[in-house]
Amino acid sequence: MKYITIIAAAILAAIIFKSRSNDRSPLATKDPQKNLPISNTRDINPAEEEREAKALEVQRQHFSARRKLRLASSSLETNGDSISIKLSIDSEKRWCKKGDLDLIASLEETSHKKDFLVTIQNLSTKDVIYKQRSNYKSLKAGITSTIAIKAPQKTLHLGLFICHDPAMTSSCIGKKISPHGRVLENLTFNKPVKDIVVFFQYFNLKGTALTSIPSNRFGERYYKDVSRMLDQDISKSQLKTIRSMNETLKSEPVVINNNTIKVILPYNDEKCNV
């Protein structure tokens, strides 16, 4: 009787265990489709994947080429249909090396005329987009301005100029372009000096993107590379003019950062007599 009771208990335990096992996965055998793993990744189209890879490679090469050419660029802030640009002009002391500000001081002292002009002008139409009259003292102390430009429908070719303008023409385009050394030599020997351009920097504005060609890069090969990079954004004649002005004036390259164009006007440290 004792053995019968033990056997009955064992059978009952086996029945309960089987019942519980079935309860744990009642749906597993009813609908196998519901137990398939769900993928979070989209189906990959090989042709689409190849196009995306090629587009990324083109962007990478474009960025690398611009970096090699040192083309500075920035996306500008918009306000309605206008683009906002901040212009900052500062002076910077250099050791035993004359710069733009030394030429400005000499022109002012020799001509006894303190009329200098800062402009941003359309190189194609010569229109003046921004102008501010200035002198040696104010340029050395620093100037800051905020400029609003109507968003262009096509690429604008712009020049940032500082020129001597005692005739009060209100434009820097058309003034004489001469190497600083030659002008300083003429001033030393009291030779007459016509109104001249002291500083120049080229920009192009395409949509809200502002791009500059560094003013201290020279040579035919460099400008050929720039022409290929900018493609339809600049003509050969415009590039020739820009190259000529850069190689003659050798202005300090501007810095474009956070919607700001920063211009540096170097001058010789007074402690060094050059």
Backbone as CSV, one residue per row, in Angstrom:
resi,resn,N_x,N_y,N_z,CA_x,CA_y,CA_z,C_x,C_y,C_z
1,MET,0.837,-1.209,0.000,0.000,0.000,0.000,0.870,1.258,0.000
2,LYS,1.940,1.176,0.750,2.875,2.305,0.846,3.484,2.605,-0.516
3,TYR,3.857,1.495,-1.253,4.464,1.688,-2.572,3.468,2.244,-3.564
4,ILE,2.237,1.852,-3.469,1.180,2.355,-4.377,1.011,3.849,-4.189
5,THR,1.034,4.280,-2.939,0.882,5.724,-2.623,2.027,6.531,-3.220
6,ILE,3.247,6.014,-3.117,4.438,6.712,-3.661,4.342,6.830,-5.167
7,ILE,3.940,5.729,-5.828,3.817,5.726,-7.294,2.765,6.724,-7.744
8,ALA,1.629,6.764,-7.038,0.540,7.689,-7.379,1.005,9.135,-7.246
9,ALA,1.767,9.408,-6.205,2.285,10.773,-5.988,3.235,11.178,-7.108
10,ALA,4.056,10.227,-7.555,5.015,10.516,-8.630,4.301,10.820,-9.933
11,ILE,3.245,10.028,-10.229,2.462,10.251,-11.452,1.799,11.618,-11.423
12,LEU,1.239,11.990,-10.255,0.569,13.291,-10.105,1.559,14.446,-10.309
13,ALA,2.746,14.292,-9.768,3.782,15.343,-9.918,4.174,15.516,-11.373
14,ALA,4.279,14.396,-12.104,4.650,14.461,-13.524,3.586,15.174,-14.337
15,ILE,2.304,14.904,-13.994,1.188,15.549,-14.708,1.208,17.055,-14.478
16,ILE,1.435,17.466,-13.231,1.468,18.908,-12.887,2.615,19.617,-13.614
17,PHE,3.807,18.998,-13.650,4.997,19.578,-14.304,4.751,19.798,-15.801
18,LYS,4.138,18.786,-16.448,3.848,18.885,-17.881,2.856,19.998,-18.167
19,SER,1.855,20.118,-17.262,0.837,21.157,-17.431,1.453,22.545,-17.337
20,ARG,2.351,22.706,-16.373,3.013,24.019,-16.205,3.933,24.349,-17.385
21,SER,4.589,23.333,-17.907,5.473,23.545,-19.064,4.682,24.031,-20.263
22,ASN,3.514,23.486,-20.478,2.660,23.890,-21.589,2.149,25.309,-21.413
23,ASP,1.891,25.704,-20.123,1.378,27.049,-19.843,2.397,28.129,-20.174
24,ARG,3.685,27.797,-20.078,4.718,28.810,-20.300,4.824,29.226,-21.766
25,SER,4.492,28.377,-22.695,4.590,28.746,-24.116,3.394,28.257,-24.902
26,PRO,2.208,28.757,-24.556,1.015,28.268,-25.243,0.922,28.778,-26.674
27,LEU,1.572,29.958,-26.964,1.442,30.526,-28.301,2.550,30.079,-29.235
28,ALA,3.583,29.466,-28.667,4.760,29.135,-29.471,4.438,28.193,-30.607
29,THR,3.526,27.291,-30.397,3.223,26.305,-31.438,1.997,26.686,-32.242
30,LYS,1.205,27.666,-31.732,-0.015,28.042,-32.436,0.270,28.918,-33.659
31,ASP,1.215,29.945,-33.525,1.493,30.866,-34.632,2.991,31.099,-34.733
32,PRO,3.686,30.253,-35.474,5.146,30.353,-35.564,5.604,31.703,-36.115
33,GLN,4.775,32.369,-36.957,5.183,33.630,-37.566,5.419,34.723,-36.533
34,LYS,4.646,34.651,-35.421,4.764,35.682,-34.396,6.058,35.568,-33.610
35,ASN,6.722,34.442,-33.721,7.954,34.243,-32.959,9.212,34.594,-33.758
36,LEU,9.028,35.039,-35.038,10.187,35.403,-35.837,10.793,36.706,-35.322
37,PRO,12.126,36.863,-35.322,12.757,38.097,-34.853,12.423,39.265,-35.765
38,ILE,12.217,40.463,-35.161,11.879,41.675,-35.905,13.145,42.480,-36.143
39,SER,13.432,42.850,-37.392,14.631,43.618,-37.724,14.309,45.104,-37.738
40,ASN,15.183,45.911,-37.143,15.014,47.361,-37.132,15.725,48.042,-38.297
41,THR,16.429,47.300,-39.101,17.167,47.880,-40.224,16.333,47.803,-41.488
42,ARG,16.459,48.905,-42.335,15.698,48.919,-43.590,16.379,48.018,-44.612
43,ASP,15.599,47.585,-45.578,16.168,46.794,-46.660,17.147,47.659,-47.452
44,ILE,18.306,47.161,-47.751,19.344,47.920,-48.440,19.285,47.636,-49.930
45,ASN,19.093,48.724,-50.683,19.124,48.636,-52.137,20.566,48.870,-52.579
46,PRO,21.214,47.901,-53.196,22.631,48.045,-53.577,22.909,49.276,-54.430
47,ALA,22.004,49.585,-55.373,22.210,50.744,-56.248,22.142,52.042,-55.453
48,GLU,21.170,52.114,-54.533,21.025,53.310,-53.697,22.226,53.476,-52.776
49,GLU,22.671,52.363,-52.226,23.836,52.389,-51.337,25.077,52.889,-52.080
50,GLU,25.229,52.473,-53.324,26.376,52.900,-54.131,26.305,54.395,-54.429
51,ARG,25.094,54.903,-54.735,24.920,56.331,-55.004,25.271,57.162,-53.776
52,GLU,24.816,56.708,-52.606,25.103,57.426,-51.365,26.600,57.446,-51.081
53,ALA,27.249,56.333,-51.321,28.694,56.244,-51.086,29.453,57.196,-52.013
54,LYS,29.021,57.265,-53.287,29.674,58.158,-54.246,29.461,59.619,-53.860
55,ALA,28.238,59.952,-53.408,27.938,61.332,-53.003,28.790,61.748,-51.811
56,LEU,28.943,60.850,-50.853,29.777,61.134,-49.682,31.237,61.320,-50.073
57,GLU,31.697,60.518,-51.029,33.086,60.629,-51.481,33.325,61.962,-52.199
58,VAL,32.346,62.400,-53.001,32.458,63.694,-53.684,32.521,64.824,-52.664
59,GLN,31.669,64.757,-51.634,31.680,65.770,-50.579,33.015,65.782,-49.852
60,ARG,33.543,64.606,-49.589,34.822,64.507,-48.879,35.947,65.125,-49.710
61,GLN,35.971,64.802,-51.009,37.004,65.343,-51.895,36.871,66.860,-52.031
62,HIS,35.618,67.343,-52.111,35.363,68.780,-52.226,35.874,69.510,-50.987
63,PHE,35.565,68.972,-49.815,36.011,69.584,-48.558,37.527,69.572,-48.470
64,SER,38.130,68.453,-48.858,39.586,68.323,-48.802,40.266,69.324,-49.734
65,ALA,39.697,69.509,-50.936,40.277,70.447,-51.905,40.170,71.885,-51.413
66,ARG,39.018,72.243,-50.848,38.833,73.598,-50.313,39.810,73.863,-49.175
67,ARG,40.002,72.844,-48.351,40.924,72.997,-47.227,42.355,73.184,-47.723
68,LYS,42.728,72.436,-48.748,44.074,72.542,-49.314,44.304,73.929,-49.908
69,LEU,43.271,74.492,-50.542,43.382,75.821,-51.140,43.203,76.933,-50.112
70,ARG,42.822,76.544,-48.895,42.610,77.496,-47.791,41.500,78.498,-48.105
71,LEU,40.473,78.032,-48.796,39.319,78.882,-49.044,38.512,78.977,-47.757
72,ALA,38.357,80.190,-47.266,37.581,80.385,-46.037,36.117,80.580,-46.409
73,SER,35.222,79.952,-45.669,33.798,80.104,-45.978,32.967,80.013,-44.712
74,SER,31.773,80.589,-44.801,30.864,80.568,-43.660,29.441,80.727,-44.169
75,SER,28.505,80.098,-43.475,27.090,80.275,-43.777,26.574,81.427,-42.919
76,LEU,26.028,82.450,-43.562,25.649,83.674,-42.864,24.222,83.616,-42.338
77,GLU,23.966,84.412,-41.318,22.633,84.490,-40.726,21.708,85.292,-41.639
78,THR,20.446,84.905,-41.648,19.466,85.625,-42.458,18.458,86.326,-41.557
79,ASN,17.938,87.442,-42.071,16.891,88.188,-41.377,15.879,88.613,-42.437
80,GLY,14.851,87.793,-42.606,13.912,88.022,-43.694,14.590,87.741,-45.021
81,ASP,14.593,88.736,-45.912,15.254,88.545,-47.208,16.650,89.163,-47.222
82,SER,17.190,89.473,-46.037,18.523,90.064,-45.936,19.493,89.126,-45.238
83,ILE,20.763,89.321,-45.543,21.841,88.567,-44.913,22.649,89.528,-44.056
84,SER,22.970,89.105,-42.854,23.691,89.965,-41.920,25.162,89.562,-41.834
85,ILE,26.052,90.545,-41.989,27.495,90.324,-41.879,28.070,91.331,-40.892
86,LYS,28.902,90.854,-40.004,29.604,91.743,-39.076,31.027,91.943,-39.585
87,LEU,31.449,93.203,-39.687,32.803,93.537,-40.135,33.597,94.090,-38.962
88,SER,34.736,93.479,-38.706,35.608,93.914,-37.610,36.998,94.218,-38.173
89,ILE,37.470,95.446,-37.960,38.807,95.849,-38.406,39.648,96.170,-37.178
90,ASP,40.765,95.468,-37.033,41.658,95.667,-35.886,43.092,95.859,-36.370
91,SER,43.901,96.498,-35.533,45.324,96.660,-35.838,46.132,95.653,-35.031
92,GLU,47.310,95.331,-35.530,48.162,94.352,-34.842,49.631,94.736,-35.008
93,LYS,50.321,94.831,-33.871,51.730,95.216,-33.873,52.600,94.052,-34.329
94,ARG,53.570,94.350,-35.210,54.535,93.360,-35.678,55.952,93.866,-35.391
95,TRP,56.878,92.947,-35.249,58.248,93.333,-34.931,59.066,93.538,-36.207
96,CYS,59.549,94.766,-36.386,60.447,95.119,-37.498,59.876,94.771,-38.870
97,LYS,58.596,95.015,-39.040,57.966,94.755,-40.333,56.829,95.743,-40.544
98,LYS,56.956,96.563,-41.579,55.921,97.546,-41.856,54.712,96.876,-42.504
99,GLY,53.544,97.457,-42.232,52.315,96.881,-42.759,51.365,97.941,-43.279
100,ASP,50.120,97.544,-43.498,49.105,98.431,-44.071,48.931,99.716,-43.266
101,LEU,48.936,99.591,-41.947,48.680,100.761,-41.105,49.827,101.775,-41.181
102,ASP,51.047,101.299,-41.403,52.178,102.218,-41.590,51.999,103.039,-42.865
103,LEU,51.507,102.389,-43.919,51.260,103.102,-45.175,50.148,104.130,-44.988
104,ILE,49.106,103.766,-44.273,48.002,104.693,-44.008,48.510,105.912,-43.241
105,ALA,49.363,105.678,-42.233,49.930,106.781,-41.445,50.773,107.706,-42.323
106,SER,51.585,107.116,-43.207,52.453,107.917,-44.086,51.639,108.737,-45.085
107,LEU,50.594,108.130,-45.652,49.735,108.851,-46.590,49.049,110.021,-45.901
108,GLU,48.581,109.785,-44.699,47.885,110.832,-43.951,48.838,111.976,-43.593
109,GLU,50.038,111.625,-43.159,51.017,112.635,-42.745,51.521,113.448,-43.935
110,THR,51.790,112.786,-45.046,52.372,113.462,-46.211,51.353,114.326,-46.951
111,SER,50.146,113.797,-47.112,49.130,114.528,-47.875,48.350,115.514,-47.016
112,HIS,48.476,115.377,-45.692,47.720,116.206,-44.739,46.212,116.028,-44.929
113,LYS,45.838,114.885,-45.482,44.418,114.592,-45.678,44.096,113.255,-45.022
114,LYS,43.140,113.273,-44.124,42.835,112.088,-43.320,41.654,111.297,-43.879
115,ASP,41.428,111.425,-45.156,40.239,110.818,-45.749,40.529,109.431,-46.303
116,PHE,40.188,108.429,-45.514,40.277,107.039,-45.967,38.865,106.470,-46.031
117,LEU,38.706,105.467,-46.867,37.381,104.911,-47.105,37.426,103.394,-47.008
118,VAL,36.472,102.833,-46.280,36.290,101.378,-46.206,35.027,101.058,-46.998
119,THR,35.137,100.177,-47.989,33.955,99.827,-48.781,33.859,98.324,-49.002
120,ILE,32.627,97.876,-49.211,32.365,96.571,-49.814,31.627,96.875,-51.105
121,GLN,32.196,96.428,-52.239,31.634,96.773,-53.541,31.461,95.546,-54.424
122,ASN,30.440,95.627,-55.260,30.198,94.593,-56.260,31.238,94.760,-57.362
123,LEU,32.091,93.760,-57.553,33.171,93.872,-58.531,32.660,93.875,-59.968
124,SER,31.472,93.342,-60.184,30.910,93.288,-61.540,30.255,94.611,-61.927
125,THR,29.500,95.210,-60.995,28.750,96.439,-61.300,29.377,97.692,-60.694
126,LYS,30.340,97.501,-59.781,31.005,98.592,-59.037,30.089,99.251,-58.007
127,ASP,28.889,98.701,-57.818,27.969,99.263,-56.827,28.576,99.186,-55.431
128,VAL,28.334,100.234,-54.641,28.818,100.277,-53.261,27.745,99.687,-52.351
129,ILE,28.060,98.582,-51.711,27.121,97.915,-50.807,27.266,98.462,-49.390
130,TYR,28.492,98.810,-49.035,28.774,99.363,-47.701,29.932,100.345,-47.823
131,LYS,29.853,101.461,-47.078,30.981,102.393,-47.039,31.043,103.072,-45.675
132,GLN,32.254,103.381,-45.271,32.482,104.108,-44.023,33.775,104.911,-44.151
133,ARG,33.668,106.200,-43.916,34.859,107.046,-43.954,35.640,106.854,-42.659
134,SER,36.967,106.949,-42.775,37.798,106.673,-41.610,39.124,107.425,-41.720
135,ASN,39.999,107.188,-40.742,41.333,107.788,-40.745,42.280,106.866,-39.977
136,TYR,43.536,107.261,-39.917,44.543,106.418,-39.261,44.165,106.118,-37.811
137,LYS,43.770,107.140,-37.079,43.480,106.979,-35.650,42.352,105.980,-35.410
138,SER,41.260,106.107,-36.162,40.110,105.214,-35.954,40.414,103.796,-36.422
139,LEU,41.192,103.667,-37.499,41.545,102.329,-37.983,42.470,101.618,-36.999
140,LYS,43.380,102.365,-36.378,44.268,101.752,-35.393,43.493,101.347,-34.142
141,ALA,42.515,102.162,-33.751,41.700,101.853,-32.567,40.759,100.680,-32.821
142,GLY,40.350,100.511,-34.074,39.453,99.402,-34.427,38.060,99.873,-34.795
143,ILE,37.475,99.215,-35.768,36.132,99.549,-36.249,35.288,98.282,-36.290
144,THR,34.045,98.396,-35.861,33.101,97.275,-35.955,31.798,97.775,-36.567
145,SER,31.302,97.073,-37.566,30.052,97.449,-38.227,29.230,96.202,-38.527
146,THR,27.923,96.372,-38.576,27.028,95.300,-39.009,26.403,95.710,-40.338
147,ILE,26.506,94.829,-41.314,26.094,95.149,-42.682,24.962,94.217,-43.103
148,ALA,23.922,94.791,-43.679,22.806,93.995,-44.208,22.879,93.995,-45.733
149,ILE,22.875,92.808,-46.310,22.911,92.657,-47.766,21.691,91.848,-48.196
150,LYS,21.004,92.316,-49.215,19.857,91.566,-49.717,20.328,90.228,-50.266
151,ALA,19.646,89.159,-49.872,20.029,87.811,-50.311,20.048,87.752,-51.838
152,PRO,21.178,87.380,-52.439,21.298,87.419,-53.901,20.624,86.235,-54.580
153,GLN,20.127,86.481,-55.789,19.548,85.412,-56.600,20.633,84.634,-57.340
154,LYS,21.771,85.288,-57.558,22.921,84.638,-58.195,24.186,85.041,-57.443
155,THR,25.287,84.393,-57.761,26.540,84.642,-57.050,26.993,86.090,-57.211
156,LEU,27.318,86.726,-56.074,27.867,88.079,-56.085,29.376,88.013,-55.892
157,HIS,30.111,88.803,-56.676,31.561,88.907,-56.529,31.849,90.233,-55.839
158,LEU,32.352,90.153,-54.620,32.503,91.333,-53.776,33.962,91.612,-53.457
159,GLY,34.277,92.887,-53.293,35.607,93.292,-52.853,35.492,94.127,-51.594
160,LEU,36.288,93.789,-50.595,36.406,94.613,-49.394,37.663,95.467,-49.576
161,PHE,37.495,96.780,-49.566,38.597,97.701,-49.846,38.832,98.659,-48.681
162,ILE,40.083,99.084,-48.533,40.423,100.284,-47.769,41.284,101.122,-48.706
163,CYS,40.867,102.369,-48.942,41.601,103.207,-49.891,41.729,104.631,-49.375
164,HIS,42.690,105.356,-49.942,42.865,106.778,-49.652,41.949,107.534,-50.599
165,ASP,41.050,108.355,-50.044,40.024,108.985,-50.873,39.840,110.462,-50.513
166,PRO,40.897,111.268,-50.618,40.751,112.692,-50.299,39.825,113.429,-51.263
167,ALA,39.628,112.878,-52.457,38.725,113.508,-53.427,37.260,113.226,-53.109
168,MET,37.025,112.402,-52.078,35.665,112.093,-51.613,34.804,111.475,-52.720
169,THR,35.361,110.493,-53.415,34.613,109.845,-54.502,33.630,108.798,-53.990
170,SER,33.830,108.332,-52.755,32.967,107.315,-52.134,33.047,105.958,-52.823
171,SER,34.149,105.705,-53.540,34.364,104.404,-54.166,35.857,104.117,-54.208
172,CYS,36.211,102.849,-53.967,37.623,102.450,-54.034,37.973,101.818,-55.375
173,ILE,36.962,101.313,-56.089,37.221,100.709,-57.399,37.684,101.792,-58.371
174,GLY,38.748,101.504,-59.095,39.285,102.466,-60.052,40.485,103.228,-59.534
175,LYS,40.761,103.119,-58.241,41.934,103.784,-57.685,43.189,102.964,-57.984
176,LYS,44.334,103.630,-57.923,45.600,103.016,-58.316,45.970,101.870,-57.376
177,ILE,46.507,100.800,-57.970,47.002,99.649,-57.215,48.519,99.627,-57.362
178,SER,49.238,99.875,-56.276,50.704,99.896,-56.315,51.267,99.131,-55.130
179,PRO,52.436,98.500,-55.302,53.074,97.824,-54.164,53.364,98.826,-53.044
180,HIS,53.147,98.414,-51.821,53.336,99.311,-50.681,54.746,99.881,-50.627
181,GLY,55.727,99.033,-50.910,57.113,99.487,-50.851,57.384,100.649,-51.787
182,ARG,56.825,100.580,-52.992,57.024,101.642,-53.978,56.349,102.935,-53.523
183,VAL,55.148,102.814,-52.971,54.424,104.000,-52.494,55.184,104.664,-51.352
184,LEU,55.664,103.862,-50.392,56.422,104.409,-49.262,57.698,105.099,-49.739
185,GLU,58.339,104.529,-50.752,59.552,105.140,-51.311,59.228,106.491,-51.941
186,ASN,58.132,106.559,-52.681,57.718,107.826,-53.295,57.399,108.875,-52.238
187,LEU,56.750,108.440,-51.163,56.421,109.371,-50.084,57.686,109.889,-49.407
188,THR,58.675,109.010,-49.253,59.943,109.404,-48.621,60.630,110.510,-49.412
189,PHE,60.541,110.432,-50.740,61.196,111.427,-51.604,60.216,112.507,-52.074
190,ASN,59.086,112.607,-51.351,58.094,113.656,-51.619,57.576,113.645,-53.054
191,LYS,57.529,112.454,-53.632,56.940,112.335,-54.959,55.421,112.259,-54.826
192,PRO,54.685,112.826,-55.774,53.223,112.795,-55.673,52.681,111.371,-55.755
193,VAL,51.712,111.086,-54.920,51.072,109.765,-54.900,49.582,109.953,-55.139
194,LYS,49.068,109.275,-56.156,47.634,109.352,-56.434,46.855,108.570,-55.381
195,ASP,45.546,108.793,-55.373,44.693,108.022,-54.466,44.893,106.541,-54.754
196,ILE,45.166,105.779,-53.724,45.508,104.368,-53.924,44.658,103.459,-53.047
197,VAL,44.636,102.193,-53.429,44.032,101.146,-52.606,45.113,100.620,-51.669
198,VAL,44.787,100.568,-50.391,45.732,100.087,-49.376,45.497,98.614,-49.065
199,PHE,44.218,98.205,-49.061,43.855,96.839,-48.652,42.775,96.315,-49.584
200,PHE,42.850,95.004,-49.890,41.818,94.366,-50.717,41.637,92.914,-50.301
201,GLN,40.374,92.484,-50.273,40.045,91.076,-50.055,38.820,90.731,-50.890
202,TYR,38.917,89.633,-51.632,37.802,89.173,-52.471,36.905,88.215,-51.697
203,PHE,35.594,88.316,-51.976,34.602,87.361,-51.469,33.633,87.024,-52.597
204,ASN,33.044,85.817,-52.533,31.836,85.619,-53.322,30.721,85.167,-52.390
205,LEU,29.537,85.666,-52.682,28.357,85.376,-51.872,27.380,84.602,-52.736
206,LYS,27.175,83.333,-52.390,26.273,82.457,-53.139,25.206,81.964,-52.175
207,GLY,23.978,82.462,-52.353,22.942,82.160,-51.363,23.324,82.812,-50.044
208,THR,23.495,81.984,-49.013,23.946,82.502,-47.714,25.392,82.109,-47.423
209,ALA,26.073,81.533,-48.420,27.454,81.071,-48.226,28.442,82.132,-48.699
210,LEU,29.304,82.575,-47.785,30.334,83.562,-48.098,31.682,82.851,-48.179
211,THR,32.387,83.014,-49.298,33.678,82.352,-49.511,34.730,83.384,-49.886
212,SER,35.931,83.237,-49.335,37.027,84.148,-49.679,38.223,83.365,-50.199
213,ILE,38.962,83.998,-51.108,40.233,83.463,-51.590,41.327,84.142,-50.780
214,PRO,42.199,83.402,-50.117,43.225,84.048,-49.287,44.096,84.997,-50.106
215,SER,44.320,86.177,-49.557,45.031,87.218,-50.302,46.540,87.028,-50.317
216,ASN,47.034,86.036,-49.589,48.490,85.827,-49.542,48.934,84.563,-50.275
217,ARG,48.076,84.033,-51.143,48.449,82.875,-51.952,48.651,83.347,-53.390
218,PHE,49.797,82.972,-53.976,50.157,83.495,-55.281,50.484,82.356,-56.249
219,GLY,50.678,82.719,-57.510,51.121,81.752,-58.510,50.003,81.300,-59.429
220,GLU,50.363,81.033,-60.674,49.392,80.641,-61.698,48.722,79.319,-61.366
221,ARG,49.489,78.357,-60.872,48.927,77.040,-60.574,47.852,77.133,-59.493
222,TYR,48.123,77.933,-58.468,47.145,78.077,-57.381,45.823,78.611,-57.921
223,TYR,45.884,79.640,-58.745,44.652,80.246,-59.244,43.940,79.359,-60.264
224,LYS,44.670,78.506,-60.951,44.022,77.514,-61.812,43.221,76.528,-60.961
225,ASP,43.808,76.109,-59.838,43.107,75.195,-58.927,41.868,75.862,-58.344
226,VAL,41.981,77.145,-58.011,40.835,77.895,-57.489,39.735,77.976,-58.541
227,SER,40.133,78.226,-59.792,39.165,78.322,-60.887,38.391,77.021,-61.053
228,ARG,39.096,75.889,-60.960,38.430,74.584,-61.076,37.493,74.347,-59.895
229,MET,37.915,74.764,-58.712,37.106,74.535,-57.520,35.823,75.369,-57.547
230,LEU,35.944,76.655,-57.883,34.775,77.534,-57.874,33.941,77.393,-59.140
231,ASP,34.534,76.832,-60.200,33.835,76.498,-61.441,33.036,77.687,-61.971
232,GLN,31.704,77.585,-61.969,30.860,78.633,-62.541,30.730,79.857,-61.638
233,ASP,31.273,79.787,-60.434,31.111,80.893,-59.489,32.007,82.085,-59.800
234,ILE,32.975,81.925,-60.691,33.901,83.020,-60.974,34.442,82.883,-62.396
235,SER,34.578,84.019,-63.091,35.082,83.989,-64.468,36.605,84.130,-64.472
236,LYS,37.207,83.804,-65.611,38.664,83.902,-65.730,39.138,85.348,-65.606
237,SER,38.371,86.283,-66.166,38.770,87.694,-66.101,38.693,88.220,-64.666
238,GLN,37.655,87.797,-63.941,37.541,88.210,-62.539,38.692,87.641,-61.717
239,LEU,39.011,86.380,-61.982,40.092,85.738,-61.240,41.433,86.401,-61.550
240,LYS,41.611,86.835,-62.792,42.848,87.518,-63.180,42.995,88.834,-62.415
241,THR,41.897,89.573,-62.285,41.915,90.841,-61.542,42.221,90.612,-60.072
242,ILE,41.575,89.601,-59.496,41.786,89.281,-58.081,43.236,88.883,-57.834
243,ARG,43.762,88.048,-58.724,45.152,87.606,-58.579,46.107,88.797,-58.642
244,SER,45.893,89.701,-59.594,46.760,90.866,-59.755,46.750,91.746,-58.504
245,MET,45.564,91.967,-57.937,45.454,92.814,-56.749,46.098,92.147,-55.538
246,ASN,45.881,90.846,-55.401,46.475,90.124,-54.270,47.999,90.129,-54.340
247,GLU,48.536,89.868,-55.531,49.986,89.774,-55.675,50.662,91.142,-55.580
248,THR,49.908,92.207,-55.846,50.472,93.559,-55.739,50.397,94.088,-54.310
249,LEU,49.229,93.959,-53.685,49.019,94.551,-52.359,49.491,93.659,-51.216
250,LYS,49.379,92.327,-51.421,49.792,91.367,-50.376,49.128,91.675,-49.029
251,SER,47.829,91.903,-49.071,47.077,92.202,-47.846,47.033,90.999,-46.921
252,GLU,46.876,91.271,-45.640,46.742,90.209,-44.649,45.427,89.466,-44.899
253,PRO,45.432,88.119,-44.967,44.179,87.377,-45.185,43.178,87.636,-44.061
254,VAL,41.921,87.752,-44.422,40.880,87.940,-43.412,40.535,86.601,-42.772
255,VAL,39.863,86.680,-41.639,39.341,85.491,-40.967,37.823,85.583,-41.004
256,ILE,37.161,84.511,-41.442,35.695,84.463,-41.440,35.263,83.474,-40.372
257,ASN,34.503,83.948,-39.401,34.087,83.075,-38.304,32.833,83.631,-37.643
258,ASN,31.847,82.749,-37.427,30.620,83.143,-36.722,30.011,84.424,-37.284
259,ASN,29.802,84.443,-38.595,29.139,85.577,-39.252,29.971,86.859,-39.265
260,THR,31.244,86.743,-38.903,32.102,87.923,-38.803,33.280,87.845,-39.767
261,ILE,33.519,88.946,-40.477,34.734,89.103,-41.280,35.706,89.922,-40.444
262,LYS,36.835,89.322,-40.109,37.816,90.033,-39.284,39.018,90.417,-40.131
263,VAL,39.298,91.729,-40.180,40.420,92.280,-40.938,41.516,92.693,-39.962
264,ILE,42.745,92.323,-40.270,43.899,92.731,-39.464,44.758,93.700,-40.280
265,LEU,45.034,94.870,-39.696,45.937,95.841,-40.310,47.225,95.861,-39.490
266,PRO,48.280,95.217,-39.985,49.529,95.172,-39.223,50.287,96.500,-39.280
267,TYR,51.092,96.729,-38.242,51.970,97.904,-38.238,53.243,97.569,-37.477
268,ASN,54.300,98.284,-37.781,55.599,98.020,-37.176,55.653,98.514,-35.733
269,ASP,56.245,97.702,-34.882,56.467,98.099,-33.493,57.371,99.340,-33.469
270,GLU,56.918,100.369,-32.741,57.666,101.627,-32.696,59.082,101.451,-32.144
271,LYS,59.317,100.386,-31.383,60.641,100.157,-30.796,61.663,99.703,-31.837
272,CYS,61.156,99.250,-32.991,62.061,98.811,-34.064,62.077,99.880,-35.150
273,ASN,63.236,100.437,-35.409,63.375,101.513,-36.389,63.731,100.929,-37.758
274,VAL,62.704,100.762,-38.598,62.949,100.230,-39.946,62.566,101.271,-40.998
